[in-house]
Amino acid sequence: MDEPPPDPDDRRRLSVLVVGFGTALGVTAFTYPLLALESGFSATAVGFLASVSAALQLGSRLVLPYLLSKFRDRALMVFALLVMAVSAGALLMTQDLIGFVIAQVGQGFARGLFHTASQTHAVRNPGVASRRLAFVQTTAQFGRLIGPALAGSLAVISLRASLLAAVVLAGAGAVFAATLIPRPPYQRRSRSHRRPIWLRADLAQACWGGTAGGVWRGLSESFVPVILTERGLTPSVVGWLLSLADGAGFLTTASVARWGSSDVRPFVPLAATGLAVALALLPISSGVLVLGGLMLVAGSAGGVSGVLGTAVASDTVEESEQGAAITLVGTYRAGARLAAPATVSGSLAALALPAAMACVAAAVFAPSLWFVPRRSART
């Protein structure tokens, strides 16, 4: 199947679509927990429901190599947006347990499907891979910044009004996604042609970039707020520092989108090292300025790691394998997002929180000692 000719408007349409999905995702991330609490569920139940979404996000990435070889990435984005709309709409009809399970399952599946499909679509546009991927990530982050603000404003009316906004955004996005260039599915290579993609050593650095990004996202949503609170900061200051870290990640990713090099391999160990140092020092530091500086470093390094890993994967493999390589990095990221908080939580039975965080930081840093730049398969 032939590739369609380049379309300058396709990137703009993809940008609008990614912002719309990110906004809908931000709305649901804000609304689902609060609506669950309002419906009488405990905080423990809310946490369990969130883990269901994360698990489905990981699971969706496991089947994506097959889906990308059978369906256009445009079709996968349309389907992801429809799943998001239907699952959010389920909560409008019922706020019992089955409604929340459907909503979280749909959110997790749609998230994994849409993010990977949008990246594989973007990477086949002309230009430097790291810039194209960083641009998609930047627009997605922008949407996730808008979403909670929109949901919070509509929550003044009711949480169901916020939920309705997510349904409308996702439904409209599904229609708009159909205007993207219909790029053909990736061609699957013969199994005897090369080793399976998950066994290739030249993708190890890419996977670790994704892993570092997942570690930061998982900890920033769990133990980092706890650490900042234990260091004597008020909830409002903790919120500002988390926003500061998100903003640093947004600006760093935007910088890569604008000025990114065609070979970003040397920056993966640098980002991993910066994240590891910040994670190790956070639990033993004090003072809002010092903690703010560490959050800047962690947010910047953790936020850009996943983009760097995806760019390395895209540049390392042949074009027909880009979909599988990008999916592989996303799978590591999703797995790390689940594993990092679980590792810290499990370690607390025997270790203090600073020591548990130091163990995770050491795990993030260690592979940087032996990663070396590798020659791209397409050079």
C-alpha positions as CSV (number, residue, x, y, z in Angstrom):
1,M,0.0,0.0,0.0
2,D,1.5,3.3,-1.1
3,E,2.1,6.2,1.3
4,P,-0.1,9.3,0.5
5,P,1.8,12.5,-0.4
6,P,2.8,14.9,2.4
7,D,0.1,17.3,3.5
8,P,1.2,20.4,5.5
9,D,-2.2,20.7,7.0
10,D,-2.1,17.2,8.4
11,R,0.3,18.2,11.2
12,R,-2.0,21.0,12.2
13,R,-5.0,18.8,12.2
14,L,-3.1,16.2,14.3
15,S,-2.1,18.9,16.7
16,V,-5.7,20.0,17.2
17,L,-6.8,16.4,17.7
18,V,-4.1,15.6,20.2
19,V,-4.9,18.7,22.3
20,G,-8.6,17.7,22.2
21,F,-7.9,14.2,23.4
22,G,-5.5,15.5,26.1
23,T,-8.2,17.9,27.3
24,A,-10.8,15.1,27.4
25,L,-8.2,13.0,29.3
26,G,-7.5,15.8,31.8
27,V,-11.3,16.2,32.3
28,T,-11.8,12.6,33.1
29,A,-8.7,12.4,35.3
30,F,-10.1,15.2,37.4
31,T,-13.8,14.1,37.3
32,Y,-13.7,10.3,37.9
33,P,-12.1,10.3,41.4
34,L,-14.3,13.2,42.6
35,L,-17.4,11.7,41.2
36,A,-16.5,8.3,42.8
37,L,-16.1,10.0,46.2
38,E,-19.4,11.9,45.7
39,S,-21.1,8.6,44.9
40,G,-19.9,7.1,48.2
41,F,-16.8,5.1,47.3
42,S,-13.8,5.1,49.7
43,A,-10.4,6.5,48.9
44,T,-9.1,2.9,48.7
45,A,-11.7,2.0,46.1
46,V,-10.8,5.2,44.1
47,G,-7.2,4.1,44.1
48,F,-8.1,0.6,42.9
49,L,-10.2,2.0,40.0
50,A,-7.3,4.2,39.0
51,S,-5.0,1.2,38.9
52,V,-7.5,-0.6,36.6
53,S,-7.1,2.3,34.1
54,A,-3.3,2.1,34.3
55,A,-3.4,-1.7,33.8
56,L,-5.6,-1.4,30.7
57,Q,-3.3,1.2,29.3
58,L,-0.4,-1.3,29.7
59,G,-2.5,-4.1,28.2
60,S,-3.6,-2.0,25.2
61,R,0.0,-1.5,24.2
62,L,0.7,-5.2,24.2
63,V,-1.7,-5.7,21.3
64,L,-0.8,-2.5,19.4
65,P,1.9,-4.1,17.1
66,Y,-0.7,-6.4,15.7
67,L,-3.3,-3.6,15.4
68,L,-0.9,-1.3,13.7
69,S,-0.2,-4.0,11.1
70,K,-3.9,-4.5,10.4
71,F,-5.5,-1.0,10.7
72,R,-4.6,2.6,9.7
73,D,-3.4,4.7,12.7
74,R,-6.1,7.1,11.8
75,A,-8.7,4.4,12.3
76,L,-7.2,3.5,15.7
77,M,-7.4,7.1,16.8
78,V,-11.0,7.3,15.8
79,F,-11.7,4.1,17.7
80,A,-9.8,5.3,20.8
81,L,-11.9,8.5,20.9
82,L,-15.1,6.6,20.5
83,V,-14.1,4.3,23.4
84,M,-13.4,7.4,25.5
85,A,-16.7,9.0,24.7
86,V,-18.7,5.8,25.3
87,S,-16.9,4.9,28.6
88,A,-17.4,8.5,29.9
89,G,-21.0,8.4,28.8
90,A,-21.5,5.2,30.8
91,L,-20.9,7.2,34.0
92,L,-23.6,9.7,32.9
93,M,-26.1,6.9,33.0
94,T,-25.0,5.1,36.2
95,Q,-22.6,6.0,39.1
96,D,-22.5,2.5,40.5
97,L,-19.4,0.2,40.5
98,I,-20.0,-1.1,37.0
99,G,-20.2,2.4,35.6
100,F,-16.8,3.4,37.1
101,V,-15.2,0.1,36.0
102,I,-16.4,0.7,32.4
103,A,-15.1,4.3,32.6
104,Q,-11.7,3.4,33.9
105,V,-11.3,0.5,31.5
106,G,-12.3,2.7,28.6
107,Q,-10.0,5.5,29.7
108,G,-7.0,3.2,30.0
109,F,-7.5,1.4,26.8
110,A,-8.2,4.6,24.8
111,R,-5.2,6.3,26.3
112,G,-2.7,3.6,25.3
113,L,-4.3,3.3,21.9
114,F,-4.5,7.0,21.0
115,H,-1.0,8.0,22.2
116,T,0.7,5.3,20.3
117,A,-1.3,5.8,17.1
118,S,-0.8,9.5,17.2
119,Q,3.0,9.0,17.5
120,T,3.2,6.5,14.7
121,H,1.2,8.9,12.5
122,A,3.4,11.9,13.4
123,V,6.7,10.0,12.9
124,R,5.8,9.4,9.3
125,N,5.5,13.1,8.5
126,P,8.6,14.7,7.0
127,G,11.2,16.1,9.4
128,V,13.4,15.1,12.3
129,A,11.8,12.3,14.3
130,S,12.7,13.7,17.7
131,R,11.0,17.0,16.8
132,R,7.9,15.4,15.4
133,L,7.4,13.2,18.5
134,A,8.2,16.0,20.9
135,F,5.7,18.2,19.2
136,V,3.0,15.6,19.7
137,Q,3.9,15.1,23.3
138,T,3.9,18.9,23.8
139,T,0.5,19.3,22.4
140,A,-0.8,16.4,24.5
141,Q,0.7,18.0,27.7
142,F,-1.0,21.3,26.7
143,G,-4.3,19.5,26.5
144,R,-3.8,17.8,29.9
145,L,-3.1,21.2,31.4
146,I,-6.4,22.6,30.0
147,G,-8.5,19.6,31.0
148,P,-8.5,20.0,34.8
149,A,-9.1,23.7,34.5
150,L,-12.1,23.2,32.3
151,A,-13.4,20.4,34.5
152,G,-13.0,22.5,37.6
153,S,-14.9,25.4,36.1
154,L,-17.7,23.1,35.0
155,A,-17.8,21.4,38.4
156,V,-19.3,24.6,39.8
157,I,-22.4,23.5,37.9
158,S,-21.9,19.8,38.6
159,L,-19.4,17.0,38.1
160,R,-21.8,15.5,35.5
161,A,-21.4,18.7,33.5
162,S,-17.6,18.1,33.5
163,L,-18.3,14.5,32.4
164,L,-20.5,15.7,29.6
165,A,-17.7,17.9,28.3
166,A,-15.4,14.9,28.1
167,V,-18.0,13.0,26.1
168,V,-18.5,15.9,23.7
169,L,-14.7,16.5,23.2
170,A,-14.1,12.8,22.5
171,G,-17.1,12.4,20.2
172,A,-16.1,15.5,18.2
173,G,-12.5,14.3,18.1
174,A,-13.6,11.0,16.6
175,V,-15.3,12.9,13.7
176,F,-12.3,15.2,13.3
177,A,-9.8,12.3,13.3
178,A,-11.3,11.1,10.1
179,T,-9.8,14.1,8.3
180,L,-6.2,13.0,8.9
181,I,-4.2,11.5,6.1
182,P,-5.0,7.8,5.7
183,R,-1.6,6.3,6.2
184,P,-1.4,2.6,5.4
185,P,-0.9,0.0,8.2
186,Y,2.7,-1.0,8.9
187,Q,3.8,-4.1,7.1
188,R,4.7,-7.0,9.3
189,R,8.1,-8.5,8.7
190,S,8.7,-12.2,8.5
191,R,9.6,-13.7,11.9
192,S,12.6,-15.3,10.3
193,H,13.9,-12.0,8.9
194,R,15.2,-10.6,12.2
195,R,15.1,-11.2,15.9
196,P,11.9,-10.2,17.7
197,I,11.9,-6.5,18.4
198,W,11.8,-6.9,22.2
199,L,15.0,-9.0,22.1
200,R,17.2,-6.5,20.3
201,A,20.0,-4.9,22.2
202,D,20.0,-1.8,20.1
203,L,16.6,-0.8,21.5
204,A,17.6,-1.1,25.1
205,Q,18.5,2.6,25.4
206,A,15.1,3.6,23.8
207,C,13.3,1.4,26.3
208,W,15.1,2.8,29.2
209,G,14.2,6.4,28.1
210,G,10.6,5.2,28.2
211,T,11.1,3.6,31.6
212,A,12.6,6.7,33.1
213,G,9.6,8.7,31.9
214,G,7.2,6.2,33.4
215,V,9.1,6.2,36.8
216,W,8.7,9.9,37.1
217,R,5.0,10.0,36.1
218,G,4.2,7.2,38.5
219,L,6.1,8.7,41.5
220,S,4.9,12.3,40.8
221,E,1.3,11.0,41.1
222,S,2.0,9.1,44.3
223,F,5.0,9.5,46.6
224,V,6.4,12.9,45.5
225,P,3.5,14.8,47.0
226,V,3.9,12.8,50.2
227,I,7.6,13.6,50.3
228,L,7.0,17.3,49.8
229,T,4.3,17.3,52.5
230,E,6.7,15.5,54.9
231,R,9.3,18.2,54.3
232,G,6.9,20.7,55.9
233,L,5.3,22.3,52.8
234,T,1.7,23.3,52.8
235,P,-0.7,21.6,50.3
236,S,-0.9,24.8,48.2
237,V,2.9,25.0,47.9
238,V,3.0,21.3,47.1
239,G,0.5,21.9,44.3
240,W,2.5,24.8,42.9
241,L,5.7,22.7,42.9
242,L,4.0,19.9,41.1
243,S,2.7,22.4,38.5
244,L,6.3,23.8,38.3
245,A,7.6,20.3,37.5
246,D,4.9,19.8,34.9
247,G,5.7,23.1,33.4
248,A,9.4,22.3,33.2
249,G,8.6,19.1,31.4
250,F,6.4,20.9,29.0
251,L,9.0,23.5,28.2
252,T,11.8,20.9,27.8
253,T,9.7,18.8,25.5
254,A,8.7,22.0,23.5
255,S,12.4,22.8,23.2
256,V,13.1,19.4,21.7
257,A,10.1,19.9,19.3
258,R,11.7,23.2,18.1
259,W,15.4,22.5,18.2
260,G,15.8,18.8,18.7
261,S,18.8,17.1,17.2
262,S,18.5,14.3,14.6
263,D,20.4,12.0,17.0
264,V,19.2,12.3,20.6
265,R,20.9,9.1,21.9
266,P,23.5,11.0,24.1
267,F,20.7,12.8,25.9
268,V,18.9,9.7,27.2
269,P,21.6,8.9,29.9
270,L,21.8,12.6,30.7
271,A,18.0,12.8,31.4
272,A,18.0,9.5,33.4
273,T,20.9,10.7,35.5
274,G,19.2,14.1,36.2
275,L,16.0,12.3,37.2
276,A,17.9,9.8,39.4
277,V,19.8,12.6,41.3
278,A,16.6,14.6,41.9
279,L,14.6,11.5,43.1
280,A,17.4,10.6,45.5
281,L,17.8,14.1,47.0
282,L,14.1,15.0,47.3
283,P,13.4,13.0,50.5
284,I,16.5,14.4,52.3
285,S,16.3,18.0,51.2
286,S,14.5,20.9,52.8
287,G,13.6,24.5,52.0
288,V,11.1,25.5,49.3
289,L,13.9,26.9,47.0
290,V,16.0,23.7,47.1
291,L,12.9,21.5,46.7
292,G,11.7,23.7,43.9
293,G,15.0,23.3,42.1
294,L,14.9,19.6,42.4
295,M,11.4,19.5,41.1
296,L,12.5,21.5,38.1
297,V,15.2,19.0,37.4
298,A,13.0,16.0,37.9
299,G,10.1,17.4,35.9
300,S,12.4,18.4,33.0
301,A,14.3,15.2,32.9
302,G,11.4,12.9,33.6
303,G,9.1,14.7,31.2
304,V,11.5,14.5,28.2
305,S,12.8,11.0,28.8
306,G,9.8,9.3,27.2
307,V,10.1,11.5,24.1
308,L,13.8,10.8,23.8
309,G,13.2,7.1,24.1
310,T,10.5,7.1,21.5
311,A,12.7,9.1,19.1
312,V,15.7,6.7,19.6
313,A,13.4,3.8,18.9
314,S,12.0,5.4,15.7
315,D,15.5,6.2,14.4
316,T,17.0,2.8,15.3
317,V,14.6,0.5,13.3
318,E,13.5,0.4,9.7
319,E,10.3,2.2,8.8
320,S,8.2,-0.9,8.6
321,E,9.1,-1.6,12.3
322,Q,8.5,1.9,13.7
323,G,5.1,1.1,15.0
324,A,6.3,-1.9,16.9
325,A,9.3,0.0,18.3
326,I,7.2,2.9,19.4
327,T,4.8,0.6,21.1
328,L,7.6,-1.3,22.8
329,V,8.9,2.0,24.4
330,G,5.3,2.9,25.4
331,T,4.9,-0.5,27.1
332,Y,8.0,0.0,29.2
333,R,6.8,3.5,30.1
334,A,3.4,2.2,31.2
335,G,4.9,-0.7,33.1
336,A,7.3,1.6,34.9
337,R,4.4,3.9,35.8
338,L,2.8,1.0,37.6
339,A,6.0,-0.6,39.0
340,A,7.7,2.5,40.5
341,P,5.1,3.3,43.1
342,A,4.5,-0.4,43.8
343,T,8.3,-0.8,44.4
344,V,8.5,2.1,46.8
345,S,5.3,1.0,48.6
346,G,6.6,-2.6,49.0
347,S,10.1,-1.4,50.2
348,L,8.5,0.6,53.0
349,A,8.0,-2.6,55.0
350,A,11.8,-2.8,55.5
351,L,13.1,0.7,54.5
352,A,12.4,4.3,55.3
353,L,11.0,6.4,52.5
354,P,14.3,8.1,51.6
355,A,16.0,4.7,51.3
356,A,13.2,3.3,49.2
357,M,13.4,6.3,46.9
358,A,17.2,6.0,46.7
359,C,16.7,2.4,45.5
360,V,14.4,3.5,42.7
361,A,16.8,6.3,41.8
362,A,19.7,3.9,41.6
363,A,17.7,1.6,39.3
364,V,17.0,4.6,37.0
365,F,20.7,5.6,37.0
366,A,22.4,2.2,36.7
367,P,21.8,1.5,33.0
368,S,23.2,4.9,32.1
369,L,26.7,3.5,33.0
370,W,26.7,1.1,30.0
371,F,24.4,2.7,27.4
372,V,26.5,3.8,24.4
373,P,25.2,5.5,21.3
374,R,24.4,2.9,18.6
375,R,24.3,3.4,14.8
376,S,20.8,3.8,13.4
377,A,19.5,1.0,11.3
378,R,18.4,3.6,8.7
379,T,21.6,5.5,8.3
